[in-house]
Every structure is written in structure tokens, then in C-alpha cells.
Amino acid sequence: GKFELFFEVDTGFAEWIPTAELVIEHLLDVGFNASMRQVAPALRGQKAGANELMATIGQTQSSWWMHIADTYLPSYHGYGRLWNLWYHSGGETGEEPPEWMQPMYEFHHRARAIRPDSEEMQELTEEFRQWYYETIPVYHIVEEQAEVMITSNRLRNIVDEGDAWPTATYFTLEQVFFVDEE
């Protein structure tokens, strides 16, 4: 039979369904055999954990925020679970990533040792971004999309200017607080 790229899409995020449909339509238009099925979030998680996903669709707000979260690592996206186990166990369990993927973990290791607000982190992030685009088999649909966060005007210690996104506030909710109305 003909190879088919089969997507299993998490129903927990409604916007992923039409996005996956558009991706599949594009793949069919250029000659690929592709299809999808919608799956419950728990099933997608189980299949990702068992390395049983052929293709999926998802998001990460922080691929270029290495200093905030590690959502750029493969296991976050449902692949490379055994590579992640290998990395975090120091090679004791899991499976060593193939040579082409090992720089991902080297970047991760380097990012953990650099001040987040430093020029060195900015340089590392740009180096990582370049490597990521050239190496990782990901179909990028949207980047740097607008995010909106509606809050009370009494909320303080939130990121509300510059290059920060609402995601930065979500990642640091323990640091926000409300003030009494004046």
C-alpha cells in the first residue's frame, strides 16, 4: 500500500481541528496521502507516551524562550520520549537520540546555565532558532501569533510591555497579585 501520514489531533484544543484539516488538505494537494482522526486529550497523551503517534498538531509558546520553559523539547510534542528519558537519566534509561538530534539537548543544557536576561542568552536563542529550522522535522504553521490576556486593572507585577507575551504571565502566576481599588 501507499504510505499515509496519519494525524491524531487532540480534541482538547478546538482550534487544532480546522488547522489540521487545512494542513492535510495542503498535503493532499501536493501529492501526499494524509488523513486524521480526532482523539481525546488523555488518549493522545497515552499514545505520545508510548511513542505511537505518527503525526500530530500542537503548539508551543516558548520555542524561542529557552530560559522560561522547555516546551521545545521533543517529548513535549509527542515524540522522542525515550530520548528525553535518556537525557534526564544521564544515559541510564531510554534511548540515546540520533546524532542529528543531539544538539537539541546540548542547547537545552547550555540554556540552563545562562542568565535569562543576558546577551549570551539572546545569542544562544538565535543560534538555536537557526539550528531548529534547519534540522527539526516540524511543519510550522503560525509563529508569533497575537495573544490576548484580559485582566483586572488591579492586577500587578504582570508583563505588559515590550516583547513579552501573556504566556510570560501565565508561566509566573505565583508572582502576580491584586491591589485594593483606590
Phi and psi in degrees as GROMACS dihedral restraints (atoms count N, CA, C in turn):
[ dihedral_restraints ]
;  ai    aj    ak    al  type     phi  dphi    fc
    3     4     5     6     1   -79.9    20    10
    4     5     6     7     1   139.6    20    10
    6     7     8     9     1   -62.9    20    10
    7     8     9    10     1   135.7    20    10
    9    10    11    12     1  -125.3    20    10
   10    11    12    13     1   130.2    20    10
   12    13    14    15     1   -87.2    20    10
   13    14    15    16     1   111.4    20    10
   15    16    17    18     1  -107.6    20    10
   16    17    18    19     1   116.2    20    10
   18    19    20    21     1   -93.8    20    10
   19    20    21    22     1   135.9    20    10
   21    22    23    24     1  -116.9    20    10
   22    23    24    25     1   116.3    20    10
   24    25    26    27     1  -112.0    20    10
   25    26    27    28     1   128.6    20    10
   27    28    29    30     1   -67.0    20    10
   28    29    30    31     1   121.1    20    10
   30    31    32    33     1   -76.0    20    10
   31    32    33    34     1    -4.9    20    10
   33    34    35    36     1   -70.6    20    10
   34    35    36    37     1   -15.0    20    10
   36    37    38    39     1  -124.9    20    10
   37    38    39    40     1    98.2    20    10
   39    40    41    42     1   -55.5    20    10
   40    41    42    43     1   -33.8    20    10
   42    43    44    45     1   -69.6    20    10
   43    44    45    46     1   -16.6    20    10
   45    46    47    48     1   -73.7    20    10
   46    47    48    49     1   -28.6    20    10
   48    49    50    51     1   -63.8    20    10
   49    50    51    52     1   -57.4    20    10
   51    52    53    54     1   -64.9    20    10
   52    53    54    55     1   -29.5    20    10
   54    55    56    57     1   -64.4    20    10
   55    56    57    58     1   -46.2    20    10
   57    58    59    60     1   -62.4    20    10
   58    59    60    61     1   -39.5    20    10
   60    61    62    63     1   -60.8    20    10
   61    62    63    64     1   -41.0    20    10
   63    64    65    66     1   -65.5    20    10
   64    65    66    67     1   -42.4    20    10
   66    67    68    69     1   -61.3    20    10
   67    68    69    70     1   -45.9    20    10
   69    70    71    72     1   -64.2    20    10
   70    71    72    73     1   -41.6    20    10
   72    73    74    75     1   -58.0    20    10
   73    74    75    76     1   -43.6    20    10
   75    76    77    78     1   -63.2    20    10
   76    77    78    79     1   -45.4    20    10
   78    79    80    81     1   -61.4    20    10
   79    80    81    82     1   -41.0    20    10
   81    82    83    84     1   -63.6    20    10
   82    83    84    85     1   -40.6    20    10
   84    85    86    87     1   -62.3    20    10
   85    86    87    88     1   -30.8    20    10
   87    88    89    90     1   -99.2    20    10
   88    89    90    91     1    12.0    20    10
   90    91    92    93     1   102.6    20    10
   91    92    93    94     1     1.0    20    10
   93    94    95    96     1   -83.5    20    10
   94    95    96    97     1   153.4    20    10
   96    97    98    99     1   -97.7    20    10
   97    98    99   100     1   112.4    20    10
   99   100   101   102     1  -141.2    20    10
  100   101   102   103     1   148.5    20    10
  102   103   104   105     1  -152.8    20    10
  103   104   105   106     1   174.9    20    10
  105   106   107   108     1  -148.2    20    10
  106   107   108   109     1   162.8    20    10
  108   109   110   111     1  -142.5    20    10
  109   110   111   112     1   148.1    20    10
  111   112   113   114     1   -87.7    20    10
  112   113   114   115     1   136.6    20    10
  114   115   116   117     1  -131.9    20    10
  115   116   117   118     1   151.5    20    10
  117   118   119   120     1   -65.1    20    10
  118   119   120   121     1   149.8    20    10
  120   121   122   123     1   -53.6    20    10
  121   122   123   124     1   -40.8    20    10
  123   124   125   126     1   -63.9    20    10
  124   125   126   127     1   -40.0    20    10
  126   127   128   129     1   -68.1    20    10
  127   128   129   130     1   -41.7    20    10
  129   130   131   132     1   -59.6    20    10
  130   131   132   133     1   -42.7    20    10
  132   133   134   135     1   -61.6    20    10
  133   134   135   136     1   -43.9    20    10
  135   136   137   138     1   -63.2    20    10
  136   137   138   139     1   -44.2    20    10
  138   139   140   141     1   -66.0    20    10
  139   140   141   142     1   -38.5    20    10
  141   142   143   144     1   -63.7    20    10
  142   143   144   145     1   -44.4    20    10
  144   145   146   147     1   -62.6    20    10
  145   146   147   148     1   -29.7    20    10
  147   148   149   150     1   -94.0    20    10
  148   149   150   151     1     6.2    20    10
  150   151   152   153     1    59.0    20    10
  151   152   153   154     1    42.4    20    10
  153   154   155   156     1  -111.6    20    10
  154   155   156   157     1    11.4    20    10
  156   157   158   159     1   -92.7    20    10
  157   158   159   160     1   128.3    20    10
  159   160   161   162     1   -81.8    20    10
  160   161   162   163     1   -45.4    20    10
  162   163   164   165     1  -152.9    20    10
  163   164   165   166     1   151.1    20    10
  165   166   167   168     1  -151.6    20    10
  166   167   168   169     1   179.4    20    10
  168   169   170   171     1  -133.0    20    10
  169   170   171   172     1   144.3    20    10
  171   172   173   174     1  -164.0    20    10
  172   173   174   175     1  -164.8    20    10
  174   175   176   177     1  -145.8    20    10
  175   176   177   178     1   160.2    20    10
  177   178   179   180     1  -146.8    20    10
  178   179   180   181     1   132.0    20    10
  180   181   182   183     1   -86.5    20    10
  181   182   183   184     1    -9.6    20    10
  183   184   185   186     1  -130.3    20    10
  184   185   186   187     1    30.1    20    10
  186   187   188   189     1   -56.2    20    10
  187   188   189   190     1   -30.5    20    10
  189   190   191   192     1  -107.9    20    10
  190   191   192   193     1    12.1    20    10
  192   193   194   195     1  -112.2    20    10
  193   194   195   196     1    61.1    20    10
  195   196   197   198     1   -58.1    20    10
  196   197   198   199     1   -24.5    20    10
  198   199   200   201     1   -82.5    20    10
  199   200   201   202     1   -10.4    20    10
  201   202   203   204     1  -103.6    20    10
  202   203   204   205     1   -48.8    20    10
  204   205   206   207     1  -146.5    20    10
  205   206   207   208     1   162.5    20    10
  207   208   209   210     1  -107.5    20    10
  208   209   210   211     1    34.0    20    10
  210   211   212   213     1   -72.0    20    10
  211   212   213   214     1    -1.6    20    10
  213   214   215   216     1   -85.3    20    10
  214   215   216   217     1   -12.8    20    10
  216   217   218   219     1   -69.5    20    10
  217   218   219   220     1   147.1    20    10
  219   220   221   222     1   -53.9    20    10
  220   221   222   223     1   -41.1    20    10
  222   223   224   225     1   -62.3    20    10
  223   224   225   226     1   -26.1    20    10
  225   226   227   228     1   -64.2    20    10
  226   227   228   229     1   -31.5    20    10
  228   229   230   231     1   -97.3    20    10
  229   230   231   232     1     4.3    20    10
  231   232   233   234     1    93.9    20    10
  232   233   234   235     1    16.6    20    10
  234   235   236   237     1  -138.9    20    10
  235   236   237   238     1   162.7    20    10
  237   238   239   240     1    70.7    20    10
  238   239   240   241     1    25.9    20    10
  240   241   242   243     1   -57.6    20    10
  241   242   243   244     1   -43.0    20    10
  243   244   245   246     1   -68.8    20    10
  244   245   246   247     1   -30.3    20    10
  246   247   248   249     1   -65.7    20    10
  247   248   249   250     1   -42.0    20    10
  249   250   251   252     1   -63.7    20    10
  250   251   252   253     1   -42.7    20    10
  252   253   254   255     1   -60.4    20    10
  253   254   255   256     1   -42.5    20    10
  255   256   257   258     1   -60.5    20    10
  256   257   258   259     1   -46.8    20    10
  258   259   260   261     1   -62.7    20    10
  259   260   261   262     1   -50.3    20    10
  261   262   263   264     1   -74.9    20    10
  262   263   264   265     1   -16.3    20    10
  264   265   266   267     1   -99.7    20    10
  265   266   267   268     1     5.4    20    10
  267   268   269   270     1    65.7    20    10
  268   269   270   271     1    29.8    20    10
  270   271   272   273     1    88.7    20    10
  271   272   273   274     1     2.9    20    10
  273   274   275   276     1   -75.2    20    10
  274   275   276   277     1   -36.0    20    10
  276   277   278   279     1  -132.5    20    10
  277   278   279   280     1   175.4    20    10
  279   280   281   282     1    80.1    20    10
  280   281   282   283     1  -153.4    20    10
  282   283   284   285     1  -139.3    20    10
  283   284   285   286     1   132.5    20    10
  285   286   287   288     1   -62.4    20    10
  286   287   288   289     1   131.4    20    10
  288   289   290   291     1   -63.5    20    10
  289   290   291   292     1   152.8    20    10
  291   292   293   294     1   -62.5    20    10
  292   293   294   295     1   160.1    20    10
  294   295   296   297     1   -54.9    20    10
  295   296   297   298     1   -38.1    20    10
  297   298   299   300     1   -66.7    20    10
  298   299   300   301     1   -22.3    20    10
  300   301   302   303     1   -96.2    20    10
  301   302   303   304     1   -16.9    20    10
  303   304   305   306     1   -58.9    20    10
  304   305   306   307     1   -33.9    20    10
  306   307   308   309     1   -58.6    20    10
  307   308   309   310     1   -27.3    20    10
  309   310   311   312     1   -55.6    20    10
  310   311   312   313     1   -45.7    20    10
  312   313   314   315     1   -76.0    20    10
  313   314   315   316     1   -29.0    20    10
  315   316   317   318     1   -67.3    20    10
  316   317   318   319     1   -42.5    20    10
  318   319   320   321     1   -60.1    20    10
  319   320   321   322     1   -44.4    20    10
  321   322   323   324     1   -60.0    20    10
  322   323   324   325     1   -46.0    20    10
  324   325   326   327     1   -62.1    20    10
  325   326   327   328     1   -44.5    20    10
  327   328   329   330     1   -63.8    20    10
  328   329   330   331     1   -41.1    20    10
  330   331   332   333     1   -62.6    20    10
  331   332   333   334     1   -31.7    20    10
  333   334   335   336     1   -69.6    20    10
  334   335   336   337     1   -16.2    20    10
  336   337   338   339     1  -106.2    20    10
  337   338   339   340     1     8.1    20    10
  339   340   341   342     1  -117.2    20    10
  340   341   342   343     1   142.8    20    10
  342   343   344   345     1   -61.3    20    10
  343   344   345   346     1   130.9    20    10
  345   346   347   348     1   -59.9    20    10
  346   347   348   349     1   -32.9    20    10
  348   349   350   351     1   -95.1    20    10
  349   350   351   352     1    15.3    20    10
  351   352   353   354     1   -92.0    20    10
  352   353   354   355     1   159.2    20    10
  354   355   356   357     1   -64.2    20    10
  355   356   357   358     1   -33.7    20    10
  357   358   359   360     1   -59.9    20    10
  358   359   360   361     1   -39.6    20    10
  360   361   362   363     1   -67.1    20    10
  361   362   363   364     1   -39.7    20    10
  363   364   365   366     1   -61.4    20    10
  364   365   366   367     1   -42.8    20    10
  366   367   368   369     1   -65.7    20    10
  367   368   369   370     1   -43.6    20    10
  369   370   371   372     1   -62.3    20    10
  370   371   372   373     1   -42.2    20    10
  372   373   374   375     1   -62.0    20    10
  373   374   375   376     1   -42.3    20    10
  375   376   377   378     1   -66.6    20    10
  376   377   378   379     1   -39.5    20    10
  378   379   380   381     1   -63.4    20    10
  379   380   381   382     1   -42.9    20    10
  381   382   383   384     1   -62.7    20    10
  382   383   384   385     1   -45.8    20    10
  384   385   386   387     1   -57.7    20    10
  385   386   387   388     1   -45.8    20    10
  387   388   389   390     1   -60.6    20    10
  388   389   390   391     1   -48.3    20    10
  390   391   392   393     1   -61.0    20    10
  391   392   393   394     1   -44.2    20    10
  393   394   395   396     1   -57.7    20    10
  394   395   396   397     1   -50.0    20    10
  396   397   398   399     1   -61.5    20    10
  397   398   399   400     1   -35.6    20    10
  399   400   401   402     1   -82.5    20    10
  400   401   402   403     1   -17.7    20    10
  402   403   404   405     1  -119.1    20    10
  403   404   405   406     1   -43.4    20    10
  405   406   407   408     1   -81.8    20    10
  406   407   408   409     1   129.5    20    10
  408   409   410   411     1   -78.5    20    10
  409   410   411   412     1    73.7    20    10
  411   412   413   414     1  -123.3    20    10
  412   413   414   415     1   136.2    20    10
  414   415   416   417     1   -92.7    20    10
  415   416   417   418     1   100.9    20    10
  417   418   419   420     1   -78.5    20    10
  418   419   420   421     1   122.4    20    10
  420   421   422   423     1   -98.0    20    10
  421   422   423   424     1   -52.5    20    10
  423   424   425   426     1  -138.9    20    10
  424   425   426   427     1   141.2    20    10
  426   427   428   429     1  -130.8    20    10
  427   428   429   430     1   151.9    20    10
  429   430   431   432     1    49.4    20    10
  430   431   432   433     1    43.8    20    10
  432   433   434   435     1   -70.1    20    10
  433   434   435   436     1   155.7    20    10
  435   436   437   438     1   -67.7    20    10
  436   437   438   439     1   137.2    20    10
  438   439   440   441     1  -124.1    20    10
  439   440   441   442     1   138.8    20    10
  441   442   443   444     1  -117.5    20    10
  442   443   444   445     1   139.7    20    10
  444   445   446   447     1  -134.0    20    10
  445   446   447   448     1   115.3    20    10
  447   448   449   450     1   -96.3    20    10
  448   449   450   451     1   125.1    20    10
  450   451   452   453     1  -134.7    20    10
  451   452   453   454     1   167.7    20    10
  453   454   455   456     1   -70.2    20    10
  454   455   456   457     1   147.3    20    10
  456   457   458   459     1   -73.8    20    10
  457   458   459   460     1    -0.8    20    10
  459   460   461   462     1   -90.6    20    10
  460   461   462   463     1    -8.0    20    10
  462   463   464   465     1   -77.3    20    10
  463   464   465   466     1   133.4    20    10
  465   466   467   468     1  -124.1    20    10
  466   467   468   469     1   165.2    20    10
  468   469   470   471     1    64.6    20    10
  469   470   471   472     1    37.5    20    10
  471   472   473   474     1  -107.3    20    10
  472   473   474   475     1   156.9    20    10
  474   475   476   477     1   -80.8    20    10
  475   476   477   478     1   117.2    20    10
  477   478   479   480     1  -135.3    20    10
  478   479   480   481     1    17.4    20    10
  480   481   482   483     1  -155.5    20    10
  481   482   483   484     1   169.9    20    10
  483   484   485   486     1    75.0    20    10
  484   485   486   487     1  -147.4    20    10
  486   487   488   489     1   -88.5    20    10
  487   488   489   490     1     4.3    20    10
  489   490   491   492     1   -80.5    20    10
  490   491   492   493     1   148.8    20    10
  492   493   494   495     1  -109.7    20    10
  493   494   495   496     1   163.8    20    10
  495   496   497   498     1   -53.9    20    10
  496   497   498   499     1   -27.5    20    10
  498   499   500   501     1   -56.3    20    10
  499   500   501   502     1   -36.3    20    10
  501   502   503   504     1   -60.1    20    10
  502   503   504   505     1   -36.9    20    10
  504   505   506   507     1   -70.2    20    10
  505   506   507   508     1   -42.5    20    10
  507   508   509   510     1   -59.4    20    10
  508   509   510   511     1   -37.3    20    10
  510   511   512   513     1   -72.0    20    10
  511   512   513   514     1   -14.1    20    10
  513   514   515   516     1  -129.2    20    10
  514   515   516   517     1    35.2    20    10
  516   517   518   519     1   -58.9    20    10
  517   518   519   520     1   -27.3    20    10
  519   520   521   522     1   -66.2    20    10
  520   521   522   523     1   -10.8    20    10
  522   523   524   525     1  -102.5    20    10
  523   524   525   526     1    -2.1    20    10
  525   526   527   528     1   -95.0    20    10
  526   527   528   529     1   158.6    20    10
  528   529   530   531     1  -153.4    20    10
  529   530   531   532     1   163.3    20    10
  531   532   533   534     1  -103.6    20    10
  532   533   534   535     1   148.0    20    10
  534   535   536   537     1  -110.1    20    10
  535   536   537   538     1   155.2    20    10
  537   538   539   540     1   -67.3    20    10
  538   539   540   541     1   147.0    20    10
  540   541   542   543     1   -65.9    20    10
  541   542   543   544     1   144.0    20    10
